[in-house]
Amino acid sequence: MFKTAAVLLSALLCGFLFLDVVSSECKVEDPVNQCGGFCFRSLWPILDHVAYHQGSGMNLTDFHQQGSQVQLDNIERQLAAQQQVISNLASLQSKAKKGLPKNFELVGTGFYYIERSNKLNWFAAEDFCRRMGGHLASIRSDAELAAIITKLPSSTDFWIDINDLANRGEYMSLTSGKRARFMSWGNGEPTRGDSERCVILIKKMFDRECERSSLFICQAGDEIELNN
């Protein structure tokens, strides 16, 4: 479109200039070089103006395209975050439909029973949790750990399901039967003493003798859910 306008303007302007030259009886010895050069010199401002707007139009288009892409990326991230929230809610609803064991409470995104008075050894604590319809807590992330800690009294230890009873130094989740997915050891831990094969929680994780008596945390859910 701009190219067509430039050609038409060139033709019109050259025509007017040619008529003006003829009417003033200008002696033209070299029409091509004299008039042609004059015409195009006169058209330079117009052609520059057309070229400027063509360039501005292209840059503006690129700018809009980049802005649109940024907006699309932001929308995709927001949708992904919302989808994760929906997935978590669906999981909680599924557990609720199955029927939660009595005395379990929602902590973070899981359901837990925190024993605050009855101290048992690690094996008895696991049996107690099973009888309640759960198992010793299997903590899988910093977020889960942080949520649970807010419910615990300070300087009090609680059994969780991690242990290295099968192979020393290989810490397993009793619930899943696999290597523990998440560890958050206290300073200098694990000490790996001869009889320190089970893990307690005192804001951080510590290995201790499995036969010692401690409070404990039970978690609702089964091995299949925890592996997902």
VOZALUM-22497 format. One line per field, with one value per atom (N, C-alpha, C): residue in one letter; x, y, z; atom name. Coordinates in steps of 0.1 Angstrom, whole numbers, plus 5000, padded with zeros to 4 digits. Example, Ala and Ser with C-alpha at 12.3 -4.5 7.8 and 13.67 -1.06 7.14 Angstrom:
2
residu <- (A:A:A:S:S:S)
east <- (5132:5123:5132:5128:5137:5129)
north <- (4943:4955:4967:4978:4989:5000)
up <- (5078:5078:5078:5071:5071:5079)
atome <- (N:CA:C:N:CA:C)
***
This chain:
228
residu <- (M:M:M:F:F:F:K:K:K:T:T:T:A:A:A:A:A:A:V:V:V:L:L:L:L:L:L:S:S:S:A:A:A:L:L:L:L:L:L:C:C:C:G:G:G:F:F:F:L:L:L:F:F:F:L:L:L:D:D:D:V:V:V:V:V:V:S:S:S:S:S:S:E:E:E:C:C:C:K:K:K:V:V:V:E:E:E:D:D:D:P:P:P:V:V:V:N:N:N:Q:Q:Q:C:C:C:G:G:G:G:G:G:F:F:F:C:C:C:F:F:F:R:R:R:S:S:S:L:L:L:W:W:W:P:P:P:I:I:I:L:L:L:D:D:D:H:H:H:V:V:V:A:A:A:Y:Y:Y:H:H:H:Q:Q:Q:G:G:G:S:S:S:G:G:G:M:M:M:N:N:N:L:L:L:T:T:T:D:D:D:F:F:F:H:H:H:Q:Q:Q:Q:Q:Q:G:G:G:S:S:S:Q:Q:Q:V:V:V:Q:Q:Q:L:L:L:D:D:D:N:N:N:I:I:I:E:E:E:R:R:R:Q:Q:Q:L:L:L:A:A:A:A:A:A:Q:Q:Q:Q:Q:Q:Q:Q:Q:V:V:V:I:I:I:S:S:S:N:N:N:L:L:L:A:A:A:S:S:S:L:L:L:Q:Q:Q:S:S:S:K:K:K:A:A:A:K:K:K:K:K:K:G:G:G:L:L:L:P:P:P:K:K:K:N:N:N:F:F:F:E:E:E:L:L:L:V:V:V:G:G:G:T:T:T:G:G:G:F:F:F:Y:Y:Y:Y:Y:Y:I:I:I:E:E:E:R:R:R:S:S:S:N:N:N:K:K:K:L:L:L:N:N:N:W:W:W:F:F:F:A:A:A:A:A:A:E:E:E:D:D:D:F:F:F:C:C:C:R:R:R:R:R:R:M:M:M:G:G:G:G:G:G:H:H:H:L:L:L:A:A:A:S:S:S:I:I:I:R:R:R:S:S:S:D:D:D:A:A:A:E:E:E:L:L:L:A:A:A:A:A:A:I:I:I:I:I:I:T:T:T:K:K:K:L:L:L:P:P:P:S:S:S:S:S:S:T:T:T:D:D:D:F:F:F:W:W:W:I:I:I:D:D:D:I:I:I:N:N:N:D:D:D:L:L:L:A:A:A:N:N:N:R:R:R:G:G:G:E:E:E:Y:Y:Y:M:M:M:S:S:S:L:L:L:T:T:T:S:S:S:G:G:G:K:K:K:R:R:R:A:A:A:R:R:R:F:F:F:M:M:M:S:S:S:W:W:W:G:G:G:N:N:N:G:G:G:E:E:E:P:P:P:T:T:T:R:R:R:G:G:G:D:D:D:S:S:S:E:E:E:R:R:R:C:C:C:V:V:V:I:I:I:L:L:L:I:I:I:K:K:K:K:K:K:M:M:M:F:F:F:D:D:D:R:R:R:E:E:E:C:C:C:E:E:E:R:R:R:S:S:S:S:S:S:L:L:L:F:F:F:I:I:I:C:C:C:Q:Q:Q:A:A:A:G:G:G:D:D:D:E:E:E:I:I:I:E:E:E:L:L:L:N:N:N:N:N:N)
east <- (5008:5000:5009:5019:5028:5036:5040:5048:5039:5026:5017:5016:5014:5012:5025:5036:5049:5050:5046:5047:5038:5026:5016:5020:5026:5031:5042:5051:5062:5057:5048:5043:5036:5028:5021:5030:5040:5049:5058:5063:5071:5063:5050:5042:5040:5037:5036:5049:5060:5073:5076:5073:5075:5067:5054:5046:5051:5056:5062:5074:5083:5095:5091:5081:5077:5072:5063:5056:5066:5077:5087:5098:5096:5105:5119:5120:5133:5140:5152:5159:5165:5160:5165:5173:5186:5195:5195:5194:5194:5182:5170:5158:5159:5165:5165:5173:5185:5194:5189:5185:5181:5167:5157:5144:5142:5147:5146:5152:5164:5171:5164:5159:5151:5139:5132:5119:5122:5132:5134:5140:5148:5152:5141:5131:5119:5111:5111:5103:5110:5123:5130:5122:5118:5110:5098:5091:5079:5082:5093:5097:5102:5109:5114:5102:5092:5080:5073:5072:5066:5074:5087:5096:5095:5095:5094:5081:5070:5058:5057:5064:5065:5073:5084:5093:5086:5079:5072:5061:5054:5043:5049:5060:5066:5071:5077:5081:5070:5059:5047:5041:5041:5036:5044:5058:5066:5064:5062:5060:5047:5036:5024:5025:5032:5034:5041:5052:5060:5051:5043:5035:5024:5019:5009:5015:5027:5034:5036:5040:5043:5030:5019:5005:5001:5004:5001:5009:5022:5030:5025:5021:5016:5003:4994:4981:4984:4994:4997:5002:5010:5015:5004:4995:4984:4975:4972:4964:4970:4984:4990:4989:4991:4990:4976:4966:4952:4949:4954:4952:4958:4970:4976:4967:4961:4952:4940:4934:4922:4926:4938:4942:4943:4949:4950:4936:4927:4914:4907:4908:4902:4907:4921:4926:4920:4919:4913:4899:4891:4877:4876:4886:4885:4888:4897:4900:4887:4881:4869:4858:4856:4846:4848:4861:4864:4861:4861:4858:4872:4874:4886:4885:4897:4897:4894:4888:4884:4897:4896:4906:4917:4916:4926:4922:4932:4929:4936:4931:4938:4949:4961:4973:4980:4980:4986:4977:4982:4974:4972:4975:4973:4965:4961:4954:4962:4964:4973:4966:4971:4968:4981:4981:4993:4991:4998:4997:5005:4999:5005:5007:5003:5005:5010:5006:5010:5023:5034:5047:5049:5053:5056:5069:5074:5086:5082:5091:5088:5079:5081:5073:5059:5057:5044:5036:5044:5037:5032:5039:5034:5022:5022:5010:4998:5001:4990:4983:4992:4987:4979:4984:4976:4963:4962:4949:4939:4945:4936:4932:4938:4935:4944:4957:4967:4980:4991:5005:5013:5025:5034:5036:5037:5037:5049:5046:5056:5057:5066:5068:5075:5070:5076:5081:5079:5084:5086:5093:5095:5081:5072:5059:5051:5052:5045:5051:5065:5072:5068:5068:5065:5051:5042:5028:5027:5033:5033:5039:5051:5058:5050:5041:5033:5023:5021:5012:5019:5032:5039:5045:5044:5051:5066:5072:5087:5094:5106:5115:5109:5099:5093:5095:5099:5102:5090:5089:5078:5083:5079:5083:5076:5084:5078:5083:5079:5081:5094:5104:5117:5126:5134:5143:5153:5164:5174:5176:5166:5166:5171:5168:5172:5187:5191:5205:5210:5221:5226:5229:5224:5226:5217:5208:5199:5185:5181:5169:5156:5147:5135:5123:5112:5099:5092:5088:5081:5068:5062:5049:5049:5059:5060:5069:5078:5088:5099:5100:5111:5119:5130:5139:5131:5134:5126:5128:5117:5118:5123:5122:5125:5132:5143:5150:5154:5153:5157:5164:5176:5184:5187:5188:5193:5208:5214:5229:5236:5246:5253:5246:5234:5227:5228:5226:5224:5237:5237:5249:5252:5242:5244:5250:5246:5250:5246:5252:5249:5234:5227:5213:5203:5209:5200:5196:5184:5180:5166:5160:5147:5148:5138:5139:5128:5132:5122:5123:5112:5111:5111:5121:5121:5123:5114:5115:5124:5135:5143:5143:5150:5151:5163:5162:5173:5171:5183:5182:5183:5175:5175:5172:5174:5171:5156:5153:5139:5131:5138:5132:5128:5133:5130:5116:5110:5096:5095:5087:5084:5070:5066:5053:5054:5043:5044:5033:5034:5025:5020:5007:5001:4995:4995:4989:4979:4968:4958:4962:4958:4962:4969:4970:4977:4989:4996:5009:5007:4996:4994:4993:4985:4983:4996:5005:5017:5027:5026:5035:5032:5020:5016:5021)
north <- (4988:5000:5013:5013:5025:5026:5015:5015:5021:5018:5023:5038:5042:5057:5065:5059:5065:5067:5057:5058:5068:5069:5079:5093:5095:5108:5112:5103:5106:5110:5103:5106:5120:5123:5136:5147:5146:5157:5159:5149:5151:5158:5154:5161:5175:5179:5193:5201:5195:5202:5203:5193:5194:5205:5207:5217:5231:5232:5245:5248:5238:5241:5246:5239:5243:5257:5260:5273:5285:5282:5292:5292:5284:5284:5281:5272:5268:5259:5262:5255:5242:5231:5219:5211:5210:5204:5189:5185:5170:5167:5164:5163:5151:5140:5129:5132:5138:5141:5153:5163:5175:5174:5171:5170:5158:5147:5134:5136:5141:5143:5153:5163:5173:5167:5160:5153:5145:5136:5127:5133:5144:5152:5158:5163:5169:5158:5146:5135:5129:5131:5125:5126:5138:5139:5130:5130:5121:5106:5102:5088:5085:5094:5091:5090:5098:5097:5084:5079:5066:5055:5055:5045:5045:5057:5057:5050:5053:5047:5032:5028:5013:5006:5012:5007:5007:5018:5019:5008:5006:4996:4982:4978:4965:4964:4975:4974:4973:4980:4979:4966:4959:4946:4936:4937:4929:4931:4944:4947:4940:4941:4935:4920:4914:4899:4895:4902:4899:4901:4912:4914:4903:4898:4888:4875:4872:4859:4859:4871:4872:4870:4875:4873:4859:4852:4838:4830:4833:4825:4827:4839:4842:4834:4834:4827:4812:4806:4792:4788:4797:4794:4795:4805:4806:4794:4789:4777:4765:4764:4752:4752:4764:4765:4762:4767:4764:4749:4743:4728:4720:4725:4718:4719:4731:4733:4724:4723:4715:4700:4696:4682:4679:4688:4686:4685:4693:4693:4680:4676:4663:4651:4652:4641:4641:4653:4654:4650:4653:4649:4634:4628:4613:4606:4612:4606:4607:4619:4622:4612:4609:4600:4586:4582:4569:4567:4579:4578:4579:4590:4591:4584:4578:4572:4583:4578:4588:4594:4606:4614:4619:4617:4623:4637:4646:4660:4664:4673:4678:4688:4684:4692:4694:4706:4708:4701:4692:4685:4670:4666:4653:4652:4640:4638:4630:4636:4630:4629:4619:4618:4620:4630:4632:4628:4617:4612:4621:4627:4637:4632:4620:4615:4601:4592:4578:4575:4572:4569:4554:4551:4537:4536:4523:4522:4522:4522:4524:4514:4501:4490:4491:4493:4494:4507:4517:4529:4526:4519:4515:4507:4497:4488:4496:4506:4515:4522:4528:4535:4526:4514:4505:4501:4500:4497:4509:4521:4532:4534:4526:4528:4536:4538:4545:4539:4547:4542:4553:4550:4561:4571:4583:4594:4592:4594:4594:4608:4616:4630:4630:4638:4637:4651:4662:4675:4684:4695:4706:4712:4713:4719:4710:4697:4688:4689:4689:4690:4703:4714:4727:4727:4721:4721:4713:4701:4692:4699:4705:4711:4722:4729:4739:4733:4720:4713:4706:4706:4698:4707:4702:4710:4710:4721:4722:4712:4708:4699:4686:4681:4668:4660:4647:4638:4629:4627:4619:4609:4596:4586:4590:4587:4587:4574:4571:4558:4554:4564:4561:4553:4544:4535:4530:4524:4517:4503:4497:4483:4473:4474:4464:4465:4477:4480:4493:4492:4504:4515:4527:4539:4540:4530:4531:4533:4546:4549:4547:4539:4535:4540:4541:4544:4531:4528:4516:4515:4527:4527:4522:4528:4525:4513:4510:4499:4504:4517:4522:4532:4536:4546:4559:4564:4576:4588:4594:4604:4617:4619:4632:4630:4637:4637:4651:4654:4667:4665:4662:4658:4670:4667:4677:4678:4687:4689:4676:4672:4660:4647:4647:4635:4630:4617:4607:4603:4599:4595:4580:4572:4558:4550:4552:4544:4529:4520:4506:4502:4509:4505:4516:4527:4538:4536:4529:4524:4530:4538:4543:4559:4566:4580:4587:4597:4605:4619:4627:4641:4650:4660:4671:4683:4687:4698:4693:4686:4680:4665:4657:4642:4638:4628:4622:4607:4600:4585:4581:4572:4568:4553:4548:4534:4531:4521:4518:4514:4509:4504:4515:4527:4538:4542:4548:4552:4567:4569:4583:4584:4597:4600:4597:4598:4594:4601:4601:4607:4596:4595:4586:4594:4587:4593:4584:4590:4583:4582:4571:4568:4555:4550:4537:4539:4528:4529:4534:4530:4533:4548:4555:4569:4576:4571:4578:4577:4567:4565:4573:4579:4587:4601)
up <- (5000:5000:5000:5009:5009:4996:4991:4978:4967:4966:4956:4958:4970:4973:4969:4971:4968:4953:4945:4931:4925:4930:4926:4929:4941:4945:4936:4933:4924:4911:4905:4892:4892:4902:4903:4904:4913:4916:4904:4898:4885:4875:4874:4863:4866:4878:4882:4879:4883:4881:4867:4859:4844:4838:4842:4837:4841:4853:4858:4850:4847:4839:4825:4819:4805:4805:4815:4815:4818:4825:4827:4816:4806:4794:4799:4809:4813:4802:4798:4788:4795:4790:4796:4786:4788:4779:4781:4793:4797:4806:4800:4807:4818:4814:4823:4836:4834:4845:4853:4846:4853:4860:4852:4858:4867:4862:4870:4884:4884:4897:4906:4900:4908:4914:4906:4911:4923:4922:4933:4945:4943:4955:4962:4954:4960:4968:4963:4969:4981:4984:4995:5008:5012:5025:5025:5014:5014:5015:5008:5008:5022:5028:5042:5051:5049:5058:5057:5044:5042:5048:5046:5051:5067:5073:5087:5093:5086:5091:5088:5077:5075:5086:5089:5100:5113:5116:5129:5130:5119:5119:5122:5116:5119:5133:5138:5152:5162:5159:5167:5167:5155:5154:5163:5162:5170:5185:5188:5203:5208:5200:5204:5205:5195:5195:5208:5211:5223:5236:5236:5248:5249:5238:5238:5243:5239:5243:5258:5264:5278:5286:5280:5287:5286:5275:5274:5284:5285:5295:5309:5312:5326:5328:5318:5319:5321:5314:5315:5329:5334:5348:5358:5356:5366:5365:5352:5351:5357:5355:5361:5376:5382:5397:5401:5394:5398:5396:5386:5384:5395:5401:5412:5424:5426:5438:5436:5424:5422:5424:5420:5422:5436:5444:5459:5465:5461:5467:5463:5451:5447:5455:5458:5466:5480:5486:5499:5499:5489:5488:5487:5479:5478:5491:5499:5512:5521:5520:5529:5526:5512:5508:5514:5514:5519:5534:5541:5555:5563:5570:5578:5591:5595:5609:5619:5630:5641:5647:5651:5658:5649:5636:5626:5623:5621:5617:5605:5598:5586:5590:5586:5588:5575:5569:5556:5546:5539:5529:5533:5545:5550:5562:5566:5578:5588:5600:5610:5624:5631:5646:5653:5662:5670:5684:5688:5702:5711:5721:5730:5744:5747:5761:5763:5754:5755:5747:5755:5749:5746:5734:5730:5723:5722:5714:5699:5690:5676:5670:5674:5669:5674:5687:5693:5687:5684:5679:5665:5657:5643:5645:5654:5656:5661:5669:5674:5662:5654:5642:5633:5631:5622:5628:5641:5647:5646:5645:5643:5628:5619:5605:5597:5603:5596:5597:5598:5599:5604:5609:5613:5602:5605:5595:5585:5573:5562:5556:5561:5556:5543:5534:5520:5515:5522:5517:5529:5526:5535:5539:5530:5533:5543:5541:5550:5564:5564:5577:5584:5577:5583:5589:5582:5587:5600:5600:5612:5624:5622:5633:5640:5633:5640:5650:5649:5658:5669:5669:5679:5690:5703:5714:5712:5716:5714:5723:5718:5726:5729:5721:5724:5711:5713:5702:5699:5685:5680:5670:5671:5661:5647:5637:5623:5617:5604:5599:5593:5593:5587:5596:5590:5597:5588:5593:5585:5591:5595:5601:5591:5578:5568:5565:5562:5558:5565:5572:5580:5570:5573:5565:5553:5551:5540:5546:5547:5554:5545:5550:5543:5550:5542:5547:5549:5562:5565:5557:5555:5548:5534:5526:5512:5509:5519:5516:5507:5505:5496:5503:5497:5503:5506:5518:5522:5512:5507:5497:5503:5515:5521:5535:5537:5549:5553:5566:5571:5585:5584:5596:5605:5618:5628:5627:5633:5633:5638:5630:5634:5632:5626:5624:5609:5607:5617:5623:5636:5643:5639:5635:5632:5643:5655:5666:5663:5671:5669:5670:5679:5681:5677:5671:5666:5652:5650:5637:5633:5642:5639:5641:5635:5634:5641:5649:5656:5651:5654:5649:5661:5661:5671:5662:5654:5644:5633:5636:5626:5629:5621:5622:5629:5638:5646:5646:5645:5647:5661:5666:5680:5681:5693:5696:5694:5686:5683:5696:5706:5718:5728:5726:5735:5734:5745:5745:5741:5731:5726:5722:5721:5715:5700:5692:5678:5670:5657:5648:5638:5638:5628:5616:5605:5593:5586:5582:5574:5560:5553:5539:5538:5526:5524:5516:5513:5506:5492:5485:5471:5470:5479:5479:5481:5490:5493:5482:5474:5463:5451:5450:5439:5440)
atome <- (N:CA:C:N:CA:C:N:CA:C:N:CA:C:N:CA:C:N:CA:C:N:CA:C:N:CA:C:N:CA:C:N:CA:C:N:CA:C:N:CA:C:N:CA:C:N:CA:C:N:CA:C:N:CA:C:N:CA:C:N:CA:C:N:CA:C:N:CA:C:N:CA:C:N:CA:C:N:CA:C:N:CA:C:N:CA:C:N:CA:C:N:CA:C:N:CA:C:N:CA:C:N:CA:C:N:CA:C:N:CA:C:N:CA:C:N:CA:C:N:CA:C:N:CA:C:N:CA:C:N:CA:C:N:CA:C:N:CA:C:N:CA:C:N:CA:C:N:CA:C:N:CA:C:N:CA:C:N:CA:C:N:CA:C:N:CA:C:N:CA:C:N:CA:C:N:CA:C:N:CA:C:N:CA:C:N:CA:C:N:CA:C:N:CA:C:N:CA:C:N:CA:C:N:CA:C:N:CA:C:N:CA:C:N:CA:C:N:CA:C:N:CA:C:N:CA:C:N:CA:C:N:CA:C:N:CA:C:N:CA:C:N:CA:C:N:CA:C:N:CA:C:N:CA:C:N:CA:C:N:CA:C:N:CA:C:N:CA:C:N:CA:C:N:CA:C:N:CA:C:N:CA:C:N:CA:C:N:CA:C:N:CA:C:N:CA:C:N:CA:C:N:CA:C:N:CA:C:N:CA:C:N:CA:C:N:CA:C:N:CA:C:N:CA:C:N:CA:C:N:CA:C:N:CA:C:N:CA:C:N:CA:C:N:CA:C:N:CA:C:N:CA:C:N:CA:C:N:CA:C:N:CA:C:N:CA:C:N:CA:C:N:CA:C:N:CA:C:N:CA:C:N:CA:C:N:CA:C:N:CA:C:N:CA:C:N:CA:C:N:CA:C:N:CA:C:N:CA:C:N:CA:C:N:CA:C:N:CA:C:N:CA:C:N:CA:C:N:CA:C:N:CA:C:N:CA:C:N:CA:C:N:CA:C:N:CA:C:N:CA:C:N:CA:C:N:CA:C:N:CA:C:N:CA:C:N:CA:C:N:CA:C:N:CA:C:N:CA:C:N:CA:C:N:CA:C:N:CA:C:N:CA:C:N:CA:C:N:CA:C:N:CA:C:N:CA:C:N:CA:C:N:CA:C:N:CA:C:N:CA:C:N:CA:C:N:CA:C:N:CA:C:N:CA:C:N:CA:C:N:CA:C:N:CA:C:N:CA:C:N:CA:C:N:CA:C:N:CA:C:N:CA:C:N:CA:C:N:CA:C:N:CA:C:N:CA:C:N:CA:C:N:CA:C:N:CA:C:N:CA:C:N:CA:C:N:CA:C:N:CA:C:N:CA:C:N:CA:C:N:CA:C:N:CA:C:N:CA:C:N:CA:C:N:CA:C:N:CA:C:N:CA:C:N:CA:C:N:CA:C:N:CA:C:N:CA:C:N:CA:C:N:CA:C:N:CA:C:N:CA:C:N:CA:C:N:CA:C:N:CA:C:N:CA:C:N:CA:C:N:CA:C:N:CA:C:N:CA:C:N:CA:C:N:CA:C:N:CA:C:N:CA:C:N:CA:C:N:CA:C:N:CA:C:N:CA:C:N:CA:C:N:CA:C:N:CA:C:N:CA:C:N:CA:C:N:CA:C:N:CA:C:N:CA:C:N:CA:C:N:CA:C:N:CA:C:N:CA:C:N:CA:C:N:CA:C:N:CA:C:N:CA:C:N:CA:C:N:CA:C:N:CA:C:N:CA:C:N:CA:C:N:CA:C:N:CA:C)
***
